[in-house]
Amino acid sequence: MERVLITGGSGFVGSNLAASLLADGAIVTLYDNLSRVGTEHNLAWLQSSYDETQLSYINGDVRDAYLLAEVVRGGNYDTIFHFAAQVAVTTSLADPRSDFEVNAGGTFNLLEAVRCAPRRRTDPPPAVFFTSTNKVYGALEQLAVEQRGSRYAYRDCVGVDESCPLNFHSPYGCSKGAADQYVLDYARIYDLPTVVFRMSCIYGTRQFGNEDQGWLAHFVIATLQNCPITIYGNGKQVRDVLFIDDLVRAFRLARENINITAGQVYNIGGGAANAIAIWTELGPLLHELHGSLPPITYDEWRPGDQPIYVSNSAKAARDFGWQPTIGVREGVSHLYDWAKGFFS
Ligand SMILES: NC(=O)c1ccc[n+]([C@@H]2O[C@H](COP(=O)([O-])OP(=O)(O)OC[C@H]3O[C@@H](n4cnc5c(N)ncnc54)[C@H](O)[C@@H]3O)[C@@H](O)[C@H]2O)c1
């Protein structure tokens, strides 16, 4: 039976992936300090279905190199998904040191734990998956952008692929970008089977989005609770959005094809077919689902906010046969139904 460690395993992405793996019989360990508000509910949800023979939880911080090394050494894992992170650009601006310590330092701690864990020569090292971000590509000023009606669009390309030059912006961009490069280098230098997913906006059930991170879930929850929403900029900013079940499938396919994916980076997102303007197009969809919208105010653009980001995931399609299957309308309806059940 596959043995899996998920750091940040009580978070949005971690708990959804854990549920999928547990349903197929994997033995899963979650390593999380529950610092994100709401993640305690995800942990309780998983623990209500699986006992300690299949699911264990360690209350740990990825900054604790000693504990992390002990967990990795003792766990004999086949696969490690490293999701624990300081996830918000805004928080990284307010406290860049702890952002660096969690994102860059925490990832380094994990890589060292894997590299240094003793194992028999016949045992392969665990596959390590890291969730990076499109923010490592920076403001993308080299791509021509134009306004087309209610949204921004690229003039000459369908989406950003992995050949795009790195250009870290914001402390969050720098700390995730440094981690991204360390993860890839541990494949090159130490021959560890590591894989980087550079993800754009992921959304879905069990996402406790707030104004700082998880904007789509934040808009859905605010709509349900009739809480005011601030739109920074004109709301025509475009993002490609990917429903969580499609991301979980991508991880599992990339794991199955580790002989091809090891040492590689993949841009993973909804792509051009699932790109939506964050308010001028999402607002009407939320109105349709809920029947009303909360009070909306507009404010200045946030520094470094891209007018459009759409990923090109052709490499993932080529290497492990993945592409998104859940459209925006269907995915947002699932998220709305879950949030309605949870918050009301
Ligand atoms: N959701 C997205 O749209 C998106 C996009 C790009 C990249 N990512 C990356 O994907 C990963 C998962 O994101 P998510 O949306 O599930 O976020 P999340 O906040 O729901 O999950 C992160 C988890 O990490 C835990 N955590 C935070 N700091 C920790 C620490 N120091 N030690 C141990 N645990 C800690 C939190 O309690 C939380 O459970 C993150 O690395 C994030 O940067 C997410």
The ligand as an ORCA input file, in Angstrom:
! r2SCAN-3c Opt
* xyz 0 1
  N      -4.843     27.582     -3.893
  C      -4.212     28.167     -4.891
  O      -4.836     28.816     -5.737
  C      -2.714     28.026     -5.037
  C      -2.088     28.565     -6.176
  C      -0.705     28.432     -6.317
  C       0.034     27.773     -5.355
  N      -0.599     27.284     -4.240
  C       0.211     26.564     -3.244
  O      -0.421     25.329     -2.959
  C      -0.188     24.966     -1.599
  C      -1.496     24.641     -0.919
  O      -2.323     25.801     -0.949
  P      -3.781     25.805     -0.336
  O      -4.630     26.643     -1.227
  O      -4.204     24.422      0.000
  O      -3.534     26.659      0.989
  P      -4.012     26.362      2.488
  O      -3.663     27.595      3.255
  O      -5.413     25.896      2.519
  O      -3.049     25.158      2.929
  C      -1.770     25.357      3.465
  C      -1.682     24.523      4.728
  O      -0.371     24.677      5.281
  C      -0.487     24.833      6.686
  N       0.696     25.584      7.137
  C       0.961     26.900      6.973
  N       2.147     27.212      7.507
  C       2.652     26.050      8.004
  C       3.860     25.730      8.688
  N       4.776     26.671      8.973
  N       4.062     24.439      9.050
  C       3.125     23.483      8.790
  N       1.967     23.742      8.179
  C       1.735     25.014      7.780
  C      -1.796     25.570      6.914
  O      -2.327     25.371      8.212
  C      -2.677     24.954      5.823
  O      -3.361     23.818      6.308
  C       0.590     26.123     -0.984
  O       1.962     25.794     -1.031
  C       0.302     27.279     -1.919
  O       1.354     28.239     -1.913
  C      -1.955     27.385     -4.070
*
